[in-house]
Amino acid sequence: MSVSLISQDDFYIGVQAMQSAGQSGDNFDTLDAVNCNGLIETLEEIRVGNTPFLKVPNYDFMRSAPNGMRSIRNTGTFVVEGHLVFTSKSILSYVDYLVYIDIEENIAKERRFLRDVVERGYDVQDCEAYYAKYVSPQIENIKKLKMTA
């Protein structure tokens, strides 16, 4: 069986769109930063299964903005990756199974910082500030979700 991957991060709307919507533009750990309608449309295309390839956004993390589209094969079986999908009832209506891979918070933080510094060009001080302001509260929300699951 072939499985394809969709990442919630591909559906980030970008800093300018967030600011245009009255948001600060610096919190990407909220559903307000995600084009949920676009993700749902993609999941609906998968469900219908009429097209062998799907167009999904290509997000440029260095510019903090969408950068065109890319094609992925519609295998009919997908993994939708991202912790925010757990918080949207609309998105969850398209999900057959939820899998949460739990690791120690210090390891998750270390991996996130490594990714953000190496792949996204952030400095460690910005990572620390962002983590304290946005990620830590989201971790608490996820803990609550795990307890109700």
N, C-alpha and C positions, 0 to 999 in steps of 0.2 A: 504494500500500500504506500502511496506517495502522499506526503503531508506538506502543506505550504505554511508559511509564517506571515502573520500580519502583526505589526507592532503598533501599539497605541501612539508611540512617539512619532510615527510617520504622519499622524493626523494632527500634530500640534498646529495651531493656527498662526503662530509667530507673534513676535513682540508688537509689531505695528497693529495687527488686527486686535490683539488684546487691548492695547491702549485705545484704539478706536471704539472698542466696546466699553470703555470706562474702567478697565482694569489697570493695575499697576504695570503689567507687562513683564514682571519679574518672577511670577510664581507659576512654574510649570508642573507643580504637584497638586493640581486641581482640575476637575473636569472642564472648568471654564477655559482652560488652555487647549482643549482638544476639540476638533471638529467632530463632535459626536454624530451629527447628521450624516456627514461623509462616511464615517466608519459604519454606521447602520446601513447606509445605502450599499456599501461594499459587502456587508454581511448578507444583505438581501439578495444581491447578485449571486453570491455563493449559494444561497438557499435555492434560488430559481435554477441555477446551473446552466443557463443558455449560452454562456460564452466561455471559451477555453482559456482566455486570459483576462485578467482584471487590471484596471488602472488604479494605482494607489499613489498618494502623494509621496514625493521625495523630499524629506525635510533636511535642510542644511543647518546643522547645529552651530557652525562657525558664524553664520549670518543671523541665526535665530529667526529663520523664515522658510516657508515652503519654497522649493526650487523645482518646479515642474512635476511631472508624473513619471512613474515607471510601471512596467508590466510585471505581473506575477502570474504563474500558472494557476488556473482554477482546478485544483485537484478534487474539490468537493469536500476535502478534509483539511481543516485549518487549525493551527494553534494561534490564538489571539493573545499576544504577549503584552503584559502591562498591568500594574497593580490598580490603576484607576478603573479598569473595566469591572472590577468587583463592586464598584460604588454606583453603577448606572443600571437601573432596572431595565431600561430600554435596550441597552446593549446585552444584558444578561438574558433577555428573552430569545436571543439567537445562539446562546451557548448551551451545549449539551452537558459539559463537564467543567467544573472548576478545579484547578490544581494550583495550590499555593505552596511554593517551595520556600520553606522557612530556614533561614540561617541566622547565626548570631548577629546581633546588631553591629558589633564592632567590625565583623568581617564584611557585612553589607556596606557599611560606611567606607571602609578601606577600598573596596572594589569600586564604589561610586566615585570616590575622589580620584582614583587612578584613571577611570574612564573620562571624567570631566576634565582633568588636567591634560591627559595625553590626546584624547580624541576631540575634545571640544574647546581646548585652548584656555580654560579657566585657570586662575591661580589658586593656590591652596587657601589663602585667606578668604577669597570669595566663596569657595566651597564650604568653608567652616560657617560663614555668616548665613549662606543660603540654607545649609543643613539645619542650623539652629532655628531659623525663622520659619521654614516651610516643611522640611522633611520630618523633623521630630514630631510635630503635631500630626502629620499624616500617618506616621508609624503608630501613634496612639489610636487613630481611627481604624487602622487595619487590625490592630489587636482586638478591638471591639467586634469587628466583622468576623474574625476567626472564632471568637467565643460564641457567636450566634449561629455559625455554620454547622 
